[in-house]
Amino acid sequence: MGWGQPVTECRELLAAGIEHINALLKALSTEPDGFWGPHLEACTALVAQATSEMEIRYHAKLRQARERFAETTRRLSETEIAELVSSLSALPTAAPWPLSAPAECPACGHTGFASGRDKSGEYGEVWFLPRHFGCRVCGLRLTQWELDLAGIKGQILNDDEKPDLYWESDFEAY
């Protein structure tokens, strides 16, 4: 699965698989050491390493986005900044996912968009599953693996509480 991919992406993929299996083991009331046997320590270390690398990249992305926003708005008045933010945060960023929902940007605090897909649940509910985040205001882009760190999680889309979702084509320009 990781053939030709960067080492960090392979590590993230393996860590995600391990975490998924551990969640299944927990649901089955089975201890991980019984399943992983002599590989438990290696699996635990791999997940910790992938998580710390992801956190470092995530915080670097936040810092870069904040610096980009500060540099862009450095010579603008408060009114000009408000107009810029209003115009840039009005539309979702291009993403390969069919749905977008507004979400607060963890870097600049303005409105960005989480994009993802919908999925039917077991009891008739429909879920929005975010896979990407983009903010036009500061330029922050987050991948599926970084969304949990940003607090952008899946949500049920029921008739009582539907967020503003946008359908967008895969070919829209930034």
Disulfide bonds with the S-S distance in Angstrom:
none
